[in-house]
């Protein structure tokens, strides 16, 4: 197998204050006005059989913004993320209580079209998972599943998606080659392109850069910042510095509960809850 490493960005700068131990939020341009809530939970509970994984979570995810969800391993971050497009349905014994909505759609309603939901609320997983197909067919896969057969339109949609994922220039001359020949960072951007091809409204990202080196991580972070002008993004991350760099709002979870959610700058510089303060200063986690 040939790996083609073409990542060129530099490693993201360290953003932890030695004085306070807190992640330092880099200076940014003034954020755009917050949009309306796209995803909402109210007193939402989720059980894996006898395990109470989410405990009364109430949160709003705002339109065209990046919301980071942080917290120690096992706190419920990924479970919450998967609840937004009902990926947890695939796990035996799952049951839920409370409210969870995508716009006006009740996600707990048995009549909800889960296939359409997952088209509108796409997901990018922790490890790149390209199919053992060509680069072109990876991006076109969802479009073909939706019934698109016109070759010209397929080519246009594939190109547009690869451009949005900042991969077109690196891949345009080898679309007929195996996606497995790409580097790890390129594979993850390919998976993002595959998600974008079916034109979702929301992109859920479960630690999308945790398996990547610092250079590839920087490319993914740049891409997330570019995409938020057109998409609502929710990212689960263990990396508080990453949350500080790329998110507009940050939610801190612990033991299945939402401890605090706020503007990222406010949460990292002046948290309201003592538990948040202790976590972001490294006293536990």
N, C-alpha and C positions, 0 to 999 in steps of 0.2 A: 504493500500500500504506500502510495506517495503522499506525504503531507506537504502542503504548500503554504508556509507561513508568510503572510503578507501584512501582518499587523505592524503599524509604524508609529503609533502614538506613544508618548512617554507615560511613565507611571504617574497616577494621580498624586498630588502632594499630600503629605501628612496633614491632618486637620484636627489634632488633639492638643489642647492647651496643657503644658506641663504644670501650670500653676493650679488649675482646677480639675484636670482629668477629664473635662467635658470635650466632646467633639466641638470644633469651632465651625460655625456656619460661614462659608465664604461669602464675600460681598456679592450681591446680585443686583440686576436692574429691578425696579419696582415690579412686583407681580401683577399679572392681569387680574381684573376683578374676578372673584370666585363665581363660578357658574352655579346653577341649581344642583341639588343632589341627584345623582344618577343611580347609585346603589344605597340602600338604606336597610339597617336592621334596628329592631326595637325589642329589647328584652329577649334576645335570640339565644336559644339553648340548643346544643347538639350533643347527643350521646352515641358513643360506639359501644353498643351493648350496655354493660354496667358502668362504663367509663364516661364520666360527665366532662366532655372535652371543651365545650364552650358554655359559659355561665352568664347568662343575662347580658349579652353584648349589645350595646346600642351605639351605632356609628352612622355617619353620613359620608359618602364618597362624592366629592364635588366634580362636576363636569370639567373636562379638559384641564386637569391638574394631575400632579403626581402625589399619591399618598403612599408613604412608607409605613410598613408595620414592623415594629421591632420588638424584641423580647428574647429571653433565653430559650434554649431548645425545649420543646415539649409544652410551650405555653399556649399553643392554639393558633399561632399565626397562619400556618399553611391550611389548617382546618377551616379557618374563617375564609381564606382566599378561595378554597375549593367550594365553599358553600355558595359563592356568588354565581357559579355556573353549574352547580349541582353535580360536581365531580364526585362528591362524597356518596352519591347514590350507588356508585359502583362497589361500595364496601358493605358487606353483609351486616345487618344488625343496626344500621344507622337510623336514628329517629331525631326529629327536631321539634322545637316548641318556639312560640313567639312569632315575630314578624320578620320577613326578609323580602325585599322588593328590588326589582330592576325597573326603574321608572314607575309605571302603574301596574307592572306585572307582579303578581303574587308568586314568588318562587316556591312556596310550599304547596301551591295548588296542584293537585294530581293531574289536572288538565293542561298544565303548562307544557308547551312544545319544547322539550329539552334539546332537540337537535337545533331548532331555530335559536334557542337561548345560547347554545354554545357557539353558534355562528356570530351572534351579536356580542357575546362576551368571550373573547378568545383567551387562550392560555399559553404561556411559555414556561417550560419546566426548568428545573435546576440544572440538569445536564442536557447538553444538546442532543436531540434525538432525531437526526435526519433519517429518512427512509433509505434503504439500500437501492436507490434509484438515481437518475441523473439530477443535476441541479434544477433543470427546467421542470422535470416531473415532480420534484419535491414541492415546488411552489405551485404548480398547476393541480396538485392532488385534490385539494379542497374544491377547487373550481370544477373539476371533472365530477366530483361527487355531487355537486349541486346541479349538474346537468349541462354545463357549458361545453359545447363541442366545436364551435367555430375556431379554427386554428388561428386566424388573424386576431380575434379577440383574446384568445388564450395568450398569445405572444405579447400582446399589448399589456394585459393584466400582470403577466409574469414580470415584464420589464418594469412596470410602474412599482410593483411590490419590492423588487430588488433595489430599485432606486430609493424608495422610502426607507429601506433597511440599510442603506449605505453600503450595498454589496455589488451593485451593478458593474462598476468599473473593474472590480476584481474578478467578476465571474462572466462577463458578457462574451468572452471569446472561448468559453469552455462549458457552455450550458448543457452540452451532451455528455459531460464527464460525470463520474460518480460523485455524489455529494460527500461521500466518505473520504475523498481526497483533500477536502478542505481542512484548514487548521481548526482548532477548537473554537476560537472566537468567530471565525467565519461560519462555522456550522451553527453557532447560536444565532448569528444574524440571519442565516438562512431560515432557521426555525421562526424567527420573527417575521421574515418576509412571507413565509407560508401562512402565518397567522393573519398578516395584513391583507393577503390576497383575497380573502373572503369578506373583506370590508367590515370588520367588527366596529363596535362603538366603544368598547372597553377592552383593555388588554391587562390581563392578570399575569404577573411575573413572580414565580416562586424561586427566589434566590438565583436569578439568571446569570450571575457572574461568579458564583462561588466556586465553580470548577475551572475558572479561567485564570490565566496569569495577569499581572497588573496592567500590561499593555492592552490586552484584549478587553479587560474590565473597563479601561478608560474609553474604549470605542463603544462599548455597550452603554455606558453612562451618557456619552455624547448623544448617542442615538435616542435614548429615552428623553433627554431634554428637547431634542428636535421633534419627537413624535407628540409631545404633550399639547402642541398647538392644535392638533387634529383629533386626539384620542384622550380618553380618560384612562389613567394608568394607576394600578395598585401593585406595589412591589413589596414582597416579603424579603427582609434582609437581616442577617446577623450583624452586618457591618454598620455600626452607627455613623462612621465617617461617610460612608456611601449615602446613608439616609440624609445626612446634613448637606452633602453636595448636590443631590438631585431632587429632593422632594419639596413640595410646597407645604404639605401637612404631614405630621408624623403621629402614629398611634403606638402607644406602648402597652403591651399585653403581658400578663403574668398569671400563671395557673388558670388559664381559660377565661380570665376576666380582662376587660378593657380598663386599664388603670387610668389612662389619660390620652386625649387626642387634642392636638392644637397645631397652630402654625408652627412650622419646623423651627424657626428662629426662636419663638417664644418657648417651645418645649425644651430646647437644648440650653437656653440661657436663663430661663426663669420658670422651671417646672412648678406646677401647682401642688403636685403630690410628692411626699417624701420618698415613696418607693421609686418614683421616676428619677428623682435626684440621685438616689443610691445606685440605681442601675447605670445611669449614664456616666457616673463618676467611677464605675468599676468596683463598687463595694460587693457586688454579687453578679452572677450571670455568666 
